[in-house]
Amino acid sequence: MAILLAICAAVPLGITSAVKQDTGLDYCSRVFCVIGVALPTFWFGILIVYALAAFLPVVTPPGLCHAVGRSAAEPAATHLPGPDAGLR
């Protein structure tokens, strides 16, 4: 799944960079690609966890179970979508 997503992002960016060389769009796509290669997977997973916690009230960030009214004995299924999405 990750390879398919990478190919679906890389091919259009590569074609756009080749067709519109030395434009703002070309430079933005280069920066996006360099950041994508240089970004550590574990750090990206943490960002996804907190982004999901901020925009979806169903997902809680780790360590905040008591703060949002959930007991610590509840299953940790609400913590799994972020790391799962980031590490695949």
N, C-alpha and C positions, 0 to 999 in steps of 0.2 A: 504494500500500500504506500509506503514512504517513497519507494522508487518511482511509482506511478505519479505521485504528487510532485516529486522533484522533476520528472520529465515534463509533466504538464506545465510547470512553471518555467523550466529552463529553455525549452524549445521556443516558445513565443518571445522570451526575453532575448535569446540569441539571434533570432531572425530580425527582431526590431533593432537590435544593436548593429547588425550587419547592414541593414537597409538605411538606417538613419545614423551613419557614422558621425562622430564628433558633434553631436547635438546634446541638448540638455537631457533628452530622454535616454540617449546612449550612456551618458555619465551616471544618471540615476540608476539605470539597470546594472551598470558595473558595480556601483556602491552596494546595491541590494544583493548582488551575487557574492561580493567579498564578505559582507556581513553574514550572509547565510552560511558561508564556508567557515568563517572564523568564530561564529557563535557556539560556545560549548553546549552540548545537548542537555546537561544537567541544569544549567542556568536557564535555558529556554523552557525546560519543564517547570521550573519554579515560576517563571513569568506567566506561563499558561495557567498554573494553579491559581495565582493571585488574580489574573484577569477573569477567569471563570468565577471566582469568588466575588469579584466586584460587580459583574454584570448578570450573574445568575444567582438568585438567592438560594437555590437548592444546594449549591456546592459551597461548602465552608472550608476556609483555609485551615491547614493543620494547626492544632494548638488553640483554636478558638471555639471549641465545642461548648464550654461552659459559658462563654460570653454571649453566645447566641441562643441560649436556652436549651441546648441539647445535652444529654447526659454523656459522660465519657464512656459508658458501657454500650452505647449504640454502635452498630456496625460502621466501619469506616468506608462504606461504599460511596459516600458523598465526596471522599478525598481522591478517589481513583480516576475520574475522567481527565484531570489535568495532567498528571504524570504519564498516563497512558497515551494521551494525545501527543505529548512532547517527546516521548521516547520511541515512538513508532516511526 
